[in-house]
């Protein structure tokens, strides 16, 4: 690995590692959440309600996904100080004492990130990339990002070696591929159910 892996990054140098970690965590959490949503929908079938049922199912799935991602990230930050993407990128979120955030602080931070940094994943990843540009400028000016200052969190970010970059980027593509594939299958099923509900009217 790169011998400079332990050099701490500051300011705008943190931007790209944090963004790549965010993408990795999004797809990791999304795949886990798809399993959870699949289990929920096994017990609650809204397809008999026709178009209204399918719309409600979509809204429910999107809401569950946002809630899951907030708690998923908060739990990992409070236990390890990092999510899977952050671990690979050498990023750790700590409090003033250098310890992992308590769960309440981690929960507040995660909600703020997903609200202000990811816009609740609306239009992913377009809006997130727009948001990234403004936050990159803040980091370049030496500012603390809003969700970190909210709970007085410090972000320790090591220089990412070539091996870690390869793992992170390949992981994003692989996880993203499976996520898109599962989403395509789900949308196909929804379209089929919608056509069937219309044809039976």
C-alpha positions as semicolon CSV with decimal commas, in nm:
position;residue;x (nm);y (nm);z (nm)
1;X;0,000;0,000;0,000
2;X;0,097;0,364;-0,036
3;X;0,345;0,458;0,239
4;X;0,162;0,787;0,292
5;X;-0,163;0,614;0,385
6;X;-0,142;0,748;0,744
7;X;-0,111;1,114;0,643
8;X;-0,425;1,295;0,758
9;X;-0,609;1,491;0,491
10;X;-0,745;1,837;0,564
11;X;-0,985;2,077;0,398
12;X;-1,083;2,008;0,039
13;X;-0,855;1,702;0,031
14;X;-1,125;1,523;0,229
15;X;-1,395;1,589;-0,029
16;X;-1,349;1,306;-0,278
17;X;-1,279;1,030;-0,023
18;X;-1,592;1,132;0,166
19;X;-1,801;1,136;-0,153
20;X;-1,678;0,794;-0,265
21;X;-1,748;0,656;0,082
22;X;-2,100;0,803;0,059
23;X;-2,162;0,628;-0,273
24;X;-2,031;0,297;-0,140
25;X;-2,251;0,325;0,171
26;X;-2,554;0,420;-0,035
27;X;-2,538;0,106;-0,247
28;X;-2,447;-0,117;0,048
29;X;-2,742;0,015;0,248
30;X;-2,971;0,007;-0,054
31;X;-2,912;-0,364;-0,111
32;X;-2,971;-0,441;0,256
33;X;-3,284;-0,227;0,254
34;X;-3,421;-0,401;-0,055
35;X;-3,414;-0,725;0,143
36;X;-3,595;-0,557;0,434
37;X;-3,857;-0,402;0,205
38;X;-3,907;-0,738;0,032
39;X;-3,979;-0,900;0,370
40;X;-4,224;-0,622;0,465
41;X;-4,409;-0,650;0,132
42;X;-4,437;-1,027;0,176
43;X;-4,660;-0,960;0,475
44;X;-4,840;-0,653;0,337
45;X;-4,956;-0,684;-0,023
46;X;-5,103;-0,363;-0,163
47;X;-5,143;-0,484;-0,524
48;X;-5,514;-0,571;-0,477
49;X;-5,579;-0,197;-0,433
50;X;-5,477;-0,132;-0,794
51;X;-5,293;0,184;-0,891
52;X;-5,344;0,348;-0,550
53;X;-5,195;0,043;-0,381
54;X;-4,889;0,046;-0,605
55;X;-4,834;0,419;-0,549
56;X;-4,864;0,368;-0,174
57;X;-4,621;0,075;-0,197
58;X;-4,369;0,296;-0,376
59;X;-4,403;0,577;-0,119
60;X;-4,375;0,326;0,166
61;X;-4,060;0,173;0,014
62;X;-3,897;0,514;-0,036
63;X;-3,982;0,620;0,321
64;X;-3,852;0,295;0,469
65;X;-3,532;0,334;0,269
66;X;-3,461;0,684;0,405
67;X;-3,538;0,578;0,764
68;X;-3,326;0,265;0,726
69;X;-3,028;0,461;0,590
70;X;-3,042;0,714;0,874
71;X;-3,045;0,446;1,143
72;X;-2,803;0,218;0,955
73;X;-2,537;0,489;0,938
74;X;-2,602;0,616;1,289
75;X;-2,569;0,267;1,439
76;X;-2,236;0,201;1,266
77;X;-2,096;0,545;1,353
78;X;-2,188;0,500;1,719
79;X;-2,029;0,153;1,730
80;X;-1,723;0,181;1,505
81;X;-1,698;0,548;1,418
82;X;-1,723;0,454;1,051
83;X;-1,948;0,292;0,792
84;X;-1,817;0,029;0,543
85;X;-1,733;0,299;0,287
86;X;-1,561;0,514;0,548
87;X;-1,359;0,218;0,674
88;X;-1,225;0,150;0,325
89;X;-1,156;0,520;0,268
90;X;-0,978;0,554;0,602
91;X;-1,236;0,794;0,744
92;X;-1,345;0,802;1,106
93;X;-1,603;1,029;1,271
94;X;-1,527;1,103;1,637
95;X;-1,626;1,339;1,915
96;X;-1,404;1,588;2,100
97;X;-1,242;1,308;2,303
98;X;-1,156;1,100;1,996
99;X;-1,423;0,839;2,073
100;X;-1,710;0,727;1,852
101;X;-2,021;0,945;1,870
102;X;-2,298;0,839;2,103
103;X;-2,602;0,703;1,920
104;X;-2,814;1,015;1,966
105;X;-2,543;1,241;1,820
106;X;-2,475;0,992;1,540
107;X;-2,848;0,986;1,461
108;X;-2,867;1,366;1,443
109;X;-2,562;1,378;1,220
110;X;-2,688;1,103;0,988
111;X;-3,024;1,272;0,948
112;X;-2,853;1,604;0,870
113;X;-2,626;1,439;0,611
114;X;-2,913;1,265;0,434
115;X;-3,129;1,579;0,447
116;X;-2,874;1,846;0,352
117;X;-2,611;1,640;0,172
118;X;-2,826;1,385;-0,011
119;X;-3,167;1,559;-0,023
120;X;-3,328;1,241;0,114
121;X;-3,188;1,060;-0,195
122;X;-3,433;1,239;-0,424
123;X;-3,297;1,228;-0,777
124;X;-2,995;1,024;-0,666
125;X;-2,716;1,090;-0,748
126;X;-2,775;1,419;-0,935
127;X;-2,884;1,633;-0,640
128;X;-2,615;1,476;-0,420
129;X;-2,347;1,580;-0,670
130;X;-2,485;1,935;-0,680
131;X;-2,474;1,941;-0,300
132;X;-2,120;1,802;-0,307
133;X;-1,993;2,100;-0,505
134;X;-2,109;2,349;-0,242
135;X;-1,973;2,140;0,044
136;X;-1,641;2,098;-0,138
137;X;-1,611;2,477;-0,143
138;X;-1,678;2,489;0,232
139;X;-1,402;2,235;0,294
140;X;-1,166;2,435;0,070
141;X;-1,228;2,737;0,294
142;X;-1,147;2,529;0,599
143;X;-1,505;2,523;0,724
144;X;-1,663;2,237;0,914
145;X;-1,960;2,087;0,731
146;X;-2,298;2,164;0,887
147;X;-2,375;1,808;0,997
148;X;-2,037;1,779;1,173
149;X;-2,067;2,113;1,352
150;X;-2,422;2,017;1,456
151;X;-2,286;1,755;1,697
152;X;-1,928;1,886;1,732
153;X;-1,795;1,589;1,537
154;X;-1,445;1,565;1,396
155;X;-1,370;1,379;1,074
156;X;-1,034;1,202;1,062
157;X;-0,950;1,123;0,700
158;X;-0,634;0,938;0,594
159;X;-0,482;0,955;0,249
160;X;-0,634;0,676;0,041
161;X;-0,384;0,429;-0,106
162;X;-0,415;0,300;-0,462
163;X;-0,540;-0,036;-0,333
164;X;-0,813;0,124;-0,122
165;X;-0,919;0,345;-0,414
166;X;-0,948;0,037;-0,636
167;X;-1,155;-0,148;-0,374
168;X;-1,379;0,152;-0,317
169;X;-1,443;0,233;-0,684
170;X;-1,486;-0,129;-0,795
171;X;-1,719;-0,185;-0,499
172;X;-1,933;0,112;-0,603
173;X;-1,966;-0,023;-0,959
174;X;-2,041;-0,382;-0,848
175;X;-2,292;-0,282;-0,581
176;X;-2,446;-0,022;-0,814
177;X;-2,484;-0,284;-1,087
178;X;-2,672;-0,521;-0,857
179;X;-2,883;-0,235;-0,722
180;X;-2,983;-0,120;-1,071
181;X;-3,059;-0,478;-1,172
182;X;-3,284;-0,541;-0,874
183;X;-3,455;-0,206;-0,926
184;X;-3,519;-0,290;-1,292
185;X;-3,673;-0,624;-1,193
186;X;-3,890;-0,451;-0,931
187;X;-4,010;-0,187;-1,177
188;X;-4,094;-0,456;-1,432
189;X;-4,304;-0,638;-1,175
190;X;-4,479;-0,312;-1,077
191;X;-4,556;-0,232;-1,443
192;X;-4,696;-0,582;-1,492
193;X;-4,913;-0,553;-1,181
194;X;-5,032;-0,211;-1,296
195;X;-5,131;-0,343;-1,639
196;X;-5,314;-0,634;-1,477
197;X;-5,501;-0,404;-1,239
198;X;-5,609;-0,180;-1,528
199;X;-5,713;-0,471;-1,749
200;X;-5,936;-0,619;-1,477
201;X;-6,135;-0,295;-1,443
